[in-house]
């Protein structure tokens, strides 16, 4: 029963962390969108601009995740 409680707590913390990450991501999305609208005053309903924004964000996330994976999987120098 103790192992089940640990697993429940672990998963709950993981889900809460993921939810908070989503909230932070949405906040950044809103901030970046506002910055783009200020720097490049285009029509807000321009589908092309939204696709360009989505593509740039996707590319940035892929690069960031790739760099993070390299950092985490880097062999330690302790050997």
N, CA, C and O atoms as a MOPAC input file, in Angstrom:
PM7 MOZYME 1SCF
protein

 N      0.82400 1    -1.20200 1     0.00000 1
 C      0.00000 1     0.00000 1     0.00000 1
 C      0.86500 1     1.26100 1     0.00000 1
 O      0.49200 1     2.27800 1    -0.58500 1
 N      2.02000 1     1.18600 1     0.65900 1
 C      2.91800 1     2.32400 1     0.72900 1
 C      3.45400 1     2.70000 1    -0.65300 1
 O      3.58600 1     3.88200 1    -0.97000 1
 N      3.76600 1     1.68300 1    -1.48300 1
 C      4.24900 1     1.93200 1    -2.84500 1
 C      3.18200 1     2.61700 1    -3.68600 1
 O      3.49800 1     3.48000 1    -4.50500 1
 N      1.93900 1     2.24600 1    -3.49500 1
 C      0.83900 1     2.86300 1    -4.24100 1
 C      0.71100 1     4.32900 1    -3.85800 1
 O      0.51600 1     5.17900 1    -4.72600 1
 N      0.81700 1     4.63700 1    -2.57400 1
 C      0.74300 1     6.03000 1    -2.12900 1
 C      1.88900 1     6.86000 1    -2.71200 1
 O      1.68400 1     8.00500 1    -3.11500 1
 N      3.09800 1     6.28200 1    -2.75700 1
 C      4.23700 1     6.98900 1    -3.34600 1
 C      3.99100 1     7.25000 1    -4.82700 1
 O      4.27900 1     8.33800 1    -5.32700 1
 N      3.46200 1     6.26000 1    -5.52300 1
 C      3.18600 1     6.40400 1    -6.95500 1
 C      2.11700 1     7.46600 1    -7.20100 1
 O      2.23200 1     8.26100 1    -8.13400 1
 N      1.09200 1     7.48000 1    -6.37600 1
 C      0.02800 1     8.48400 1    -6.50800 1
 C      0.59700 1     9.87800 1    -6.28200 1
 O      0.31200 1    10.80100 1    -7.04500 1
 N      1.40200 1    10.03000 1    -5.23600 1
 C      2.00800 1    11.33500 1    -4.95800 1
 C      2.92700 1    11.76400 1    -6.09600 1
 O      2.90100 1    12.92100 1    -6.51500 1
 N      3.73000 1    10.84600 1    -6.59000 1
 C      4.66300 1    11.15500 1    -7.66600 1
 C      3.91700 1    11.60000 1    -8.92900 1
 O      4.28200 1    12.59500 1    -9.55500 1
 N      2.88700 1    10.86400 1    -9.28900 1
 C      2.11500 1    11.22600 1   -10.48500 1
 C      1.36700 1    12.54100 1   -10.29400 1
 O      1.26800 1    13.33800 1   -11.22700 1
 N      0.84600 1    12.77100 1    -9.10900 1
 C      0.13500 1    14.01700 1    -8.83000 1
 C      1.06800 1    15.20800 1    -8.97900 1
 O      0.70300 1    16.21500 1    -9.58700 1
 N      2.26300 1    15.09900 1    -8.42900 1
 C      3.24300 1    16.17900 1    -8.56000 1
 C      3.60400 1    16.37900 1   -10.02900 1
 O      3.74400 1    17.51500 1   -10.48300 1
 N      3.75500 1    15.29900 1   -10.76600 1
 C      4.05000 1    15.38800 1   -12.19900 1
 C      2.94600 1    16.09200 1   -12.96400 1
 O      3.22200 1    16.93300 1   -13.81900 1
 N      1.69500 1    15.75600 1   -12.66600 1
 C      0.55700 1    16.38500 1   -13.35200 1
 C      0.44700 1    17.85800 1   -12.99300 1
 O      0.15500 1    18.68900 1   -13.85300 1
 N      0.67700 1    18.18300 1   -11.73500 1
 C      0.62200 1    19.58400 1   -11.31400 1
 C      1.74500 1    20.36900 1   -11.99800 1
 O      1.52900 1    21.49400 1   -12.44800 1
 N      2.92200 1    19.79000 1   -12.07600 1
 C      4.03800 1    20.43700 1   -12.76400 1
 C      3.73400 1    20.66500 1   -14.23800 1
 O      4.04200 1    21.72600 1   -14.78200 1
 N      3.13000 1    19.67500 1   -14.88300 1
 C      2.76300 1    19.82300 1   -16.29300 1
 C      1.71300 1    20.91700 1   -16.48100 1
 O      1.77900 1    21.69300 1   -17.43400 1
 N      0.75800 1    20.97000 1   -15.57600 1
 C     -0.28000 1    22.00400 1   -15.66000 1
 C      0.31500 1    23.39700 1   -15.47800 1
 O     -0.05200 1    24.33100 1   -16.19200 1
 N      1.23000 1    23.53600 1   -14.52800 1
 C      1.87700 1    24.82600 1   -14.31400 1
 C      2.75200 1    25.20700 1   -15.51000 1
 O      2.84800 1    26.38200 1   -15.86700 1
 N      3.37800 1    24.22200 1   -16.11600 1
 C      4.14900 1    24.46800 1   -17.33300 1
 C      3.26600 1    24.96100 1   -18.46500 1
 O      3.65900 1    25.84500 1   -19.22600 1
 N      2.07900 1    24.39400 1   -18.57600 1
 C      1.12700 1    24.84000 1   -19.59100 1
 C      0.69800 1    26.28000 1   -19.34300 1
 O      0.61600 1    27.07200 1   -20.28200 1
 N      0.42600 1    26.62200 1   -18.10100 1
 C      0.04500 1    27.99500 1   -17.75200 1
 C      1.17400 1    28.96500 1   -18.10600 1
 O      0.92900 1    30.03300 1   -18.66700 1
 N      2.40800 1    28.58800 1   -17.77500 1
 C      3.55500 1    29.44100 1   -18.11400 1
 C      3.70000 1    29.57500 1   -19.62900 1
 O      3.97900 1    30.66300 1   -20.13200 1
 N      3.51300 1    28.48200 1   -20.34900 1
 C      3.58800 1    28.51600 1   -21.80700 1
 C      2.53300 1    29.42600 1   -22.41700 1
 O      2.81700 1    30.17200 1   -23.35500 1
 N      1.33600 1    29.36600 1   -21.89500 1
 C      0.26500 1    30.23800 1   -22.39400 1
 C      0.55900 1    31.70600 1   -22.09400 1
 O      0.25800 1    32.58100 1   -22.90600 1
 N      1.14400 1    31.97200 1   -20.93300 1
 C      1.50200 1    33.34700 1   -20.58700 1
 C      2.57800 1    33.87000 1   -21.54400 1
 O      2.49600 1    35.00400 1   -22.01700 1
 N      3.58400 1    33.03800 1   -21.82600 1
 C      4.62500 1    33.44500 1   -22.77200 1
 C      4.04900 1    33.63300 1   -24.16500 1
 O      4.43500 1    34.56100 1   -24.87500 1
 N      3.13500 1    32.76700 1   -24.56200 1
 C      2.50500 1    32.90000 1   -25.87400 1
 C      1.81100 1    34.25400 1   -25.99800 1
 O      1.93800 1    34.93600 1   -27.01500 1
 N      1.08600 1    34.63200 1   -24.96400 1
 C      0.38300 1    35.91400 1   -24.97900 1
 C      1.37100 1    37.07900 1   -25.03400 1
 O      1.15500 1    38.04600 1   -25.76400 1
 N      2.44800 1    36.98600 1   -24.26500 1
 C      3.44600 1    38.05600 1   -24.24300 1
 C      4.14700 1    38.18700 1   -25.59800 1
 O      4.33600 1    39.29700 1   -26.09600 1
 N      4.52800 1    37.06600 1   -26.18400 1
 C      5.21600 1    37.09900 1   -27.48400 1
 C      4.27900 1    37.59600 1   -28.57300 1
 O      4.69000 1    38.36100 1   -29.44500 1
 N      3.02600 1    37.16700 1   -28.53000 1
 C      2.04400 1    37.63800 1   -29.50100 1
 C      1.87700 1    39.14600 1   -29.41100 1
 O      1.82700 1    39.82600 1   -30.43600 1
 N      1.78900 1    39.67500 1   -28.19800 1
 C      1.64500 1    41.12300 1   -28.01400 1
 C      2.88300 1    41.85600 1   -28.53700 1
 O      2.76000 1    42.91800 1   -29.14600 1
 N      4.06700 1    41.29900 1   -28.30400 1
 C      5.28900 1    41.92900 1   -28.78800 1
 C      5.32300 1    41.95800 1   -30.31800 1
 O      5.68900 1    42.97000 1   -30.91500 1
 N      4.94600 1    40.85500 1   -30.94000 1
 C      4.92800 1    40.79400 1   -32.40500 1
 C      3.92700 1    41.79300 1   -32.97400 1
 O      4.21200 1    42.47100 1   -33.96200 1
 N      2.76300 1    41.88300 1   -32.35300 1
 C      1.75400 1    42.83500 1   -32.82500 1
 C      2.24600 1    44.27100 1   -32.69100 1
 O      1.91700 1    45.12000 1   -33.52000 1
 N      3.03200 1    44.54800 1   -31.65000 1
 C      3.55100 1    45.90000 1   -31.45400 1
 C      4.66400 1    46.20700 1   -32.45700 1
 O      4.70900 1    47.29500 1   -33.03000 1
 N      5.56200 1    45.23700 1   -32.66600 1
 C      6.67900 1    45.45200 1   -33.57700 1
 C      6.25700 1    45.42900 1   -35.04600 1
 O      6.77600 1    46.18900 1   -35.86400 1
 N      5.32400 1    44.56100 1   -35.36400 1
 C      4.85100 1    44.40100 1   -36.74400 1
 C      3.33700 1    44.53600 1   -36.77300 1
 O      2.61700 1    43.53800 1   -36.78200 1
 N      2.85500 1    45.78400 1   -36.78800 1
 C      1.39300 1    45.99700 1   -36.73400 1
 C      0.69000 1    45.51700 1   -38.00900 1
 O      0.46900 1    46.28500 1   -38.94500 1
 N      0.35300 1    44.24600 1   -38.01600 1
 C     -0.36800 1    43.64800 1   -39.12900 1
 C     -1.78500 1    43.32200 1   -38.67200 1
 O     -2.11600 1    43.41700 1   -37.49000 1
 N     -2.58500 1    42.94800 1   -39.61000 1
 C     -3.94300 1    42.54400 1   -39.27100 1
 C     -3.89200 1    41.32900 1   -38.35400 1
 O     -3.17400 1    40.36800 1   -38.63100 1
 N     -4.65400 1    41.36800 1   -37.26200 1
 C     -4.63400 1    40.27900 1   -36.28600 1
 C     -5.21000 1    38.98600 1   -36.85700 1
 O     -4.92300 1    37.90000 1   -36.35200 1
 N     -6.00700 1    39.09900 1   -37.89000 1
 C     -6.65700 1    37.92200 1   -38.45100 1
 C     -5.91900 1    37.36500 1   -39.66200 1
 O     -6.48600 1    36.57900 1   -40.42200 1
 N     -4.67900 1    37.75600 1   -39.84900 1
 C     -3.91200 1    37.26900 1   -40.98600 1
 C     -3.45800 1    35.84100 1   -40.70600 1
 O     -2.65600 1    35.59000 1   -39.80600 1
 N     -3.98600 1    34.92300 1   -41.49100 1
 C     -3.67500 1    33.50600 1   -41.29800 1
 C     -2.20200 1    33.24100 1   -41.59000 1
 O     -1.56900 1    32.44800 1   -40.89300 1
 N     -1.66100 1    33.87900 1   -42.58700 1
 C     -0.26200 1    33.66200 1   -42.94600 1
 C      0.66100 1    34.02800 1   -41.79300 1
 O      1.59500 1    33.28600 1   -41.48600 1
 N      0.40800 1    35.16500 1   -41.15500 1
 C      1.23900 1    35.59100 1   -40.02700 1
 C      1.15000 1    34.58300 1   -38.88700 1
 O      2.15600 1    34.29400 1   -38.23900 1
 N     -0.02700 1    34.05200 1   -38.63900 1
 C     -0.19000 1    33.06400 1   -37.56900 1
 C      0.58800 1    31.78100 1   -37.87000 1
 O      1.16800 1    31.17800 1   -36.96700 1
 N      0.60100 1    31.36700 1   -39.13500 1
 C      1.35100 1    30.17300 1   -39.50200 1
 C      2.85600 1    30.42100 1   -39.40500 1
 O      3.60200 1    29.54000 1   -38.97900 1
 N      3.30200 1    31.60900 1   -39.79500 1
 C      4.71900 1    31.94300 1   -39.65600 1
 C      5.11900 1    31.92700 1   -38.18800 1
 O      6.15600 1    31.37000 1   -37.82800 1
 N      4.29800 1    32.53700 1   -37.34000 1
 C      4.55100 1    32.54800 1   -35.89600 1
 C      4.61400 1    31.12000 1   -35.34900 1
 O      5.52300 1    30.77900 1   -34.59100 1
 N      3.65200 1    30.29400 1   -35.73500 1
 C      3.63200 1    28.90000 1   -35.26000 1
 C      4.87900 1    28.15900 1   -35.72600 1
 O      5.45600 1    27.38200 1   -34.96600 1
 N      5.29700 1    28.38700 1   -36.95500 1
 C      6.50200 1    27.73300 1   -37.47200 1
 C      7.75000 1    28.16500 1   -36.72500 1
 O      8.59400 1    27.33600 1   -36.38500 1
 N      7.87100 1    29.47100 1   -36.46500 1
 C      9.03600 1    29.97500 1   -35.73800 1
 C      9.07300 1    29.44100 1   -34.30900 1
 O     10.13400 1    29.06000 1   -33.81300 1
 N      7.92500 1    29.41300 1   -33.65200 1
 C      7.87400 1    28.89400 1   -32.27800 1
 C      8.22700 1    27.40800 1   -32.26800 1
 O      8.95900 1    26.94900 1   -31.39100 1
 N      7.71300 1    26.66200 1   -33.23300 1
 C      8.00800 1    25.23400 1   -33.31400 1
 C      9.50100 1    25.00400 1   -33.51800 1
 O     10.09400 1    24.14600 1   -32.86500 1
 N     10.10700 1    25.76700 1   -34.42100 1
 C     11.54700 1    25.62500 1   -34.67200 1
 C     12.34700 1    25.95700 1   -33.41300 1
 O     13.30400 1    25.25500 1   -33.08400 1
 N     11.96500 1    27.01100 1   -32.71500 1
 C     12.66200 1    27.39500 1   -31.49200 1
 C     12.54200 1    26.30600 1   -30.43000 1
 O     13.51800 1    26.00000 1   -29.74500 1
 N     11.36800 1    25.72500 1   -30.28800 1
 C     11.15600 1    24.67000 1   -29.29000 1
 C     11.97000 1    23.43100 1   -29.64000 1
 O     12.56600 1    22.81600 1   -28.75600 1
 N     12.00300 1    23.05700 1   -30.91000 1
 C     12.78200 1    21.88700 1   -31.32600 1
 C     14.26000 1    22.10100 1   -31.02200 1
 O     14.92500 1    21.20000 1   -30.51000 1
 N     14.77900 1    23.28500 1   -31.33200 1
 C     16.18400 1    23.58600 1   -31.05100 1
 C     16.44800 1    23.54900 1   -29.54700 1
 O     17.44200 1    22.97300 1   -29.10300 1
 N     15.56800 1    24.15600 1   -28.77100 1
 C     15.74000 1    24.17600 1   -27.31700 1
 C     15.71300 1    22.77300 1   -26.72800 1
 O     16.56100 1    22.43100 1   -25.90300 1
 N     14.75500 1    21.96500 1   -27.13900 1
 C     14.64400 1    20.60100 1   -26.61200 1
 C     15.86600 1    19.77700 1   -27.01700 1
 O     16.37900 1    19.00000 1   -26.21100 1
 N     16.33600 1    19.93600 1   -28.24900 1
 C     17.52500 1    19.21700 1   -28.70200 1
 C     18.73500 1    19.57900 1   -27.84600 1
 O     19.50200 1    18.70300 1   -27.44600 1
 N     18.90200 1    20.85900 1   -27.56800 1
 C     20.02400 1    21.29800 1   -26.73600 1
 C     19.89500 1    20.77200 1   -25.30000 1
 O     20.88200 1    20.35600 1   -24.69400 1
 N     18.67800 1    20.79500 1   -24.76800 1
 C     18.46200 1    20.27400 1   -23.41400 1
 C     18.75800 1    18.77900 1   -23.34000 1
 O     19.36200 1    18.31400 1   -22.37300 1
 N     18.33500 1    18.01700 1   -24.36100 1
 C     18.61100 1    16.58100 1   -24.37500 1
 C     20.10500 1    16.31100 1   -24.45300 1
 O     20.60300 1    15.39700 1   -23.79500 1
 N     20.82300 1    17.09200 1   -25.24600 1
 C     22.28000 1    16.92900 1   -25.32200 1
 C     22.92600 1    17.22300 1   -23.97200 1
 O     23.85100 1    16.52800 1   -23.55200 1
 N     22.43200 1    18.25700 1   -23.29700 1
 C     22.97600 1    18.62100 1   -21.98900 1
 C     22.71400 1    17.52200 1   -20.96100 1
 O     23.60600 1    17.15600 1   -20.19500 1
 N     21.49200 1    17.00200 1   -20.94900 1
 C     21.12200 1    15.98000 1   -19.97000 1
 C     21.83600 1    14.65900 1   -20.25600 1
 O     22.22500 1    13.95900 1   -19.32100 1
 N     22.01000 1    14.31300 1   -21.51000 1
 C     22.60600 1    13.02400 1   -21.86900 1
 C     24.12400 1    13.08700 1   -22.05000 1
 O     24.74600 1    12.10800 1   -22.46500 1
 N     24.71700 1    14.24300 1   -21.73500 1
 C     26.16400 1    14.39200 1   -21.86600 1
 C     26.85100 1    13.49200 1   -20.85100 1
 O     26.50700 1    13.49600 1   -19.66900 1
 N     27.83400 1    12.71200 1   -21.32700 1
 C     28.54300 1    11.83700 1   -20.37400 1
 C     29.27000 1    12.66900 1   -19.32300 1
 O     29.83200 1    13.72400 1   -19.61800 1
 N     29.24600 1    12.17500 1   -18.10700 1
 C     29.90800 1    12.90400 1   -17.02800 1
 C     31.42300 1    12.76300 1   -17.14300 1
 O     31.92100 1    11.77200 1   -17.67900 1
 N     32.14600 1    13.74900 1   -16.64400 1
 C     33.61600 1    13.74700 1   -16.71700 1
 C     34.23400 1    13.10000 1   -15.48200 1
 O     35.45300 1    13.11500 1   -15.31100 1
 N     33.38800 1    12.53000 1   -14.62100 1
 C     33.86900 1    11.93100 1   -13.37100 1
 C     34.60600 1    10.62200 1   -13.58800 1
 O     35.31100 1    10.16000 1   -12.69100 1
 N     34.46100 1    10.02100 1   -14.74400 1
 C     35.02100 1     8.68100 1   -14.97500 1
 C     36.50300 1     8.71400 1   -15.18800 1
 O     37.12000 1     7.66900 1   -15.39400 1

